[in-house]
Amino acid sequence: MPIEHGGLYVSAYGFYLHAARGVFRWPWSAITAAEMVGPAAVHFNGDGERGPISWILRSDWSELVFVLWALPEHPRHPQLRTGAWLPPGWLSWAATQYRTRLSTPEIHICRE
């Protein structure tokens, strides 16, 4: 059931939802769990101003939200490590749209 519509702004520190009822700030540290549940859909749990929440964010930017949250907050997330965060066929589609050197959707975290 949709509960809000509006603009989504994503940064290195979190995301903002600009909706009719105001601007809602979600820093990565306030999100306790997240997973991709389909193309352009990320389910996340978090600590909201009024208590715990469980939402599905549907946006063309959902994959970006997931990755930018997972890298600092849960770098060993199974979907991030296996590449299951991308919809089937996304990598091939991206190669036709952009110049990319990506050969796999897996993300490897390296320590310097």
ChimeraX commands (.cxc) that place a marker at each C-alpha (Angstrom):
marker #1 position 0.00,0.00,0.00 radius 0.5
marker #1 position 1.64,3.30,-1.04 radius 0.5
marker #1 position 1.98,5.67,1.89 radius 0.5
marker #1 position 3.87,8.57,0.32 radius 0.5
marker #1 position 5.07,9.94,-3.01 radius 0.5
marker #1 position 7.73,12.52,-3.74 radius 0.5
marker #1 position 11.32,13.20,-4.69 radius 0.5
marker #1 position 14.29,11.13,-3.59 radius 0.5
marker #1 position 17.71,12.68,-2.98 radius 0.5
marker #1 position 20.65,10.37,-2.30 radius 0.5
marker #1 position 24.01,11.32,-0.82 radius 0.5
marker #1 position 27.05,9.57,0.62 radius 0.5
marker #1 position 25.51,9.98,4.10 radius 0.5
marker #1 position 21.91,8.89,3.56 radius 0.5
marker #1 position 18.83,9.82,1.60 radius 0.5
marker #1 position 16.02,12.33,1.81 radius 0.5
marker #1 position 12.40,11.94,0.80 radius 0.5
marker #1 position 10.70,15.18,-0.21 radius 0.5
marker #1 position 6.97,14.53,0.04 radius 0.5
marker #1 position 3.78,16.50,0.59 radius 0.5
marker #1 position 4.09,16.09,4.37 radius 0.5
marker #1 position 7.67,17.39,4.47 radius 0.5
marker #1 position 11.25,16.31,4.04 radius 0.5
marker #1 position 12.24,13.04,5.70 radius 0.5
marker #1 position 15.92,12.44,6.41 radius 0.5
marker #1 position 17.32,8.90,6.54 radius 0.5
marker #1 position 21.00,8.75,7.50 radius 0.5
marker #1 position 22.58,5.37,6.80 radius 0.5
marker #1 position 23.07,4.77,10.54 radius 0.5
marker #1 position 19.28,4.92,11.09 radius 0.5
marker #1 position 18.71,2.00,8.70 radius 0.5
marker #1 position 19.10,-1.28,10.58 radius 0.5
marker #1 position 18.56,-3.69,7.66 radius 0.5
marker #1 position 17.99,-3.53,3.92 radius 0.5
marker #1 position 17.61,-5.88,0.98 radius 0.5
marker #1 position 16.69,-5.63,-2.66 radius 0.5
marker #1 position 13.30,-7.28,-3.17 radius 0.5
marker #1 position 12.94,-6.63,-6.89 radius 0.5
marker #1 position 14.00,-4.26,-9.64 radius 0.5
marker #1 position 13.81,-0.69,-8.31 radius 0.5
marker #1 position 12.57,-1.87,-4.88 radius 0.5
marker #1 position 14.54,-1.95,-1.63 radius 0.5
marker #1 position 12.97,-3.10,1.64 radius 0.5
marker #1 position 14.49,-1.46,4.68 radius 0.5
marker #1 position 13.96,-1.42,8.41 radius 0.5
marker #1 position 14.99,1.56,10.43 radius 0.5
marker #1 position 14.66,3.70,13.49 radius 0.5
marker #1 position 12.31,6.54,12.60 radius 0.5
marker #1 position 11.45,9.58,14.67 radius 0.5
marker #1 position 8.28,7.82,15.89 radius 0.5
marker #1 position 9.80,4.37,16.37 radius 0.5
marker #1 position 10.74,1.40,14.19 radius 0.5
marker #1 position 9.62,1.30,10.55 radius 0.5
marker #1 position 9.58,-1.27,7.77 radius 0.5
marker #1 position 9.18,0.20,4.28 radius 0.5
marker #1 position 9.70,-0.71,0.66 radius 0.5
marker #1 position 11.20,2.16,-1.28 radius 0.5
marker #1 position 10.25,1.95,-4.96 radius 0.5
marker #1 position 12.45,4.14,-7.11 radius 0.5
marker #1 position 14.75,3.94,-10.11 radius 0.5
marker #1 position 17.44,4.81,-7.54 radius 0.5
marker #1 position 16.70,1.92,-5.13 radius 0.5
marker #1 position 19.80,-0.03,-6.17 radius 0.5
marker #1 position 21.94,3.05,-5.49 radius 0.5
marker #1 position 20.31,3.53,-2.07 radius 0.5
marker #1 position 21.00,-0.11,-1.22 radius 0.5
marker #1 position 24.66,-0.04,-2.25 radius 0.5
marker #1 position 25.43,3.31,-0.61 radius 0.5
marker #1 position 23.88,2.01,2.64 radius 0.5
marker #1 position 25.51,-1.44,2.49 radius 0.5
marker #1 position 29.05,-0.31,1.75 radius 0.5
marker #1 position 29.54,1.60,5.04 radius 0.5
marker #1 position 26.93,-0.13,7.23 radius 0.5
marker #1 position 26.96,-3.80,6.14 radius 0.5
marker #1 position 29.84,-4.48,3.71 radius 0.5
marker #1 position 29.41,-8.25,4.15 radius 0.5
marker #1 position 25.73,-8.17,3.16 radius 0.5
marker #1 position 25.05,-11.36,1.16 radius 0.5
marker #1 position 23.34,-9.54,-1.72 radius 0.5
marker #1 position 26.24,-7.11,-2.02 radius 0.5
marker #1 position 28.86,-9.85,-2.01 radius 0.5
marker #1 position 27.11,-12.09,-4.56 radius 0.5
marker #1 position 25.75,-9.41,-6.87 radius 0.5
marker #1 position 22.15,-10.45,-6.20 radius 0.5
marker #1 position 21.28,-6.79,-5.59 radius 0.5
marker #1 position 21.03,-6.17,-9.33 radius 0.5
marker #1 position 17.97,-7.21,-11.32 radius 0.5
marker #1 position 18.58,-9.97,-13.91 radius 0.5
marker #1 position 20.01,-8.55,-17.12 radius 0.5
marker #1 position 20.93,-5.19,-15.58 radius 0.5
marker #1 position 24.65,-5.53,-16.24 radius 0.5
marker #1 position 24.08,-6.23,-19.95 radius 0.5
marker #1 position 21.64,-3.34,-20.18 radius 0.5
marker #1 position 24.07,-0.97,-18.45 radius 0.5
marker #1 position 26.82,-1.94,-20.89 radius 0.5
marker #1 position 24.61,-0.81,-23.78 radius 0.5
marker #1 position 23.83,2.50,-22.05 radius 0.5
marker #1 position 27.19,3.53,-20.58 radius 0.5
marker #1 position 30.84,2.85,-21.04 radius 0.5
marker #1 position 31.62,0.54,-18.17 radius 0.5
marker #1 position 34.33,-1.89,-17.19 radius 0.5
marker #1 position 31.96,-3.92,-15.04 radius 0.5
marker #1 position 32.14,-7.62,-15.80 radius 0.5
marker #1 position 30.23,-8.86,-12.75 radius 0.5
marker #1 position 27.70,-7.36,-10.32 radius 0.5
marker #1 position 29.71,-8.64,-7.33 radius 0.5
marker #1 position 31.31,-5.98,-5.19 radius 0.5
marker #1 position 34.62,-6.78,-3.55 radius 0.5
marker #1 position 35.72,-4.77,-0.56 radius 0.5
marker #1 position 39.48,-4.34,-0.28 radius 0.5
marker #1 position 41.45,-2.95,2.61 radius 0.5
marker #1 position 44.40,-0.71,1.88 radius 0.5
marker link #1:1,2 radius 0.2
marker link #1:2,3 radius 0.2
marker link #1:3,4 radius 0.2
marker link #1:4,5 radius 0.2
marker link #1:5,6 radius 0.2
marker link #1:6,7 radius 0.2
marker link #1:7,8 radius 0.2
marker link #1:8,9 radius 0.2
marker link #1:9,10 radius 0.2
marker link #1:10,11 radius 0.2
marker link #1:11,12 radius 0.2
marker link #1:12,13 radius 0.2
marker link #1:13,14 radius 0.2
marker link #1:14,15 radius 0.2
marker link #1:15,16 radius 0.2
marker link #1:16,17 radius 0.2
marker link #1:17,18 radius 0.2
marker link #1:18,19 radius 0.2
marker link #1:19,20 radius 0.2
marker link #1:20,21 radius 0.2
marker link #1:21,22 radius 0.2
marker link #1:22,23 radius 0.2
marker link #1:23,24 radius 0.2
marker link #1:24,25 radius 0.2
marker link #1:25,26 radius 0.2
marker link #1:26,27 radius 0.2
marker link #1:27,28 radius 0.2
marker link #1:28,29 radius 0.2
marker link #1:29,30 radius 0.2
marker link #1:30,31 radius 0.2
marker link #1:31,32 radius 0.2
marker link #1:32,33 radius 0.2
marker link #1:33,34 radius 0.2
marker link #1:34,35 radius 0.2
marker link #1:35,36 radius 0.2
marker link #1:36,37 radius 0.2
marker link #1:37,38 radius 0.2
marker link #1:38,39 radius 0.2
marker link #1:39,40 radius 0.2
marker link #1:40,41 radius 0.2
marker link #1:41,42 radius 0.2
marker link #1:42,43 radius 0.2
marker link #1:43,44 radius 0.2
marker link #1:44,45 radius 0.2
marker link #1:45,46 radius 0.2
marker link #1:46,47 radius 0.2
marker link #1:47,48 radius 0.2
marker link #1:48,49 radius 0.2
marker link #1:49,50 radius 0.2
marker link #1:50,51 radius 0.2
marker link #1:51,52 radius 0.2
marker link #1:52,53 radius 0.2
marker link #1:53,54 radius 0.2
marker link #1:54,55 radius 0.2
marker link #1:55,56 radius 0.2
marker link #1:56,57 radius 0.2
marker link #1:57,58 radius 0.2
marker link #1:58,59 radius 0.2
marker link #1:59,60 radius 0.2
marker link #1:60,61 radius 0.2
marker link #1:61,62 radius 0.2
marker link #1:62,63 radius 0.2
marker link #1:63,64 radius 0.2
marker link #1:64,65 radius 0.2
marker link #1:65,66 radius 0.2
marker link #1:66,67 radius 0.2
marker link #1:67,68 radius 0.2
marker link #1:68,69 radius 0.2
marker link #1:69,70 radius 0.2
marker link #1:70,71 radius 0.2
marker link #1:71,72 radius 0.2
marker link #1:72,73 radius 0.2
marker link #1:73,74 radius 0.2
marker link #1:74,75 radius 0.2
marker link #1:75,76 radius 0.2
marker link #1:76,77 radius 0.2
marker link #1:77,78 radius 0.2
marker link #1:78,79 radius 0.2
marker link #1:79,80 radius 0.2
marker link #1:80,81 radius 0.2
marker link #1:81,82 radius 0.2
marker link #1:82,83 radius 0.2
marker link #1:83,84 radius 0.2
marker link #1:84,85 radius 0.2
marker link #1:85,86 radius 0.2
marker link #1:86,87 radius 0.2
marker link #1:87,88 radius 0.2
marker link #1:88,89 radius 0.2
marker link #1:89,90 radius 0.2
marker link #1:90,91 radius 0.2
marker link #1:91,92 radius 0.2
marker link #1:92,93 radius 0.2
marker link #1:93,94 radius 0.2
marker link #1:94,95 radius 0.2
marker link #1:95,96 radius 0.2
marker link #1:96,97 radius 0.2
marker link #1:97,98 radius 0.2
marker link #1:98,99 radius 0.2
marker link #1:99,100 radius 0.2
marker link #1:100,101 radius 0.2
marker link #1:101,102 radius 0.2
marker link #1:102,103 radius 0.2
marker link #1:103,104 radius 0.2
marker link #1:104,105 radius 0.2
marker link #1:105,106 radius 0.2
marker link #1:106,107 radius 0.2
marker link #1:107,108 radius 0.2
marker link #1:108,109 radius 0.2
marker link #1:109,110 radius 0.2
marker link #1:110,111 radius 0.2
marker link #1:111,112 radius 0.2
view
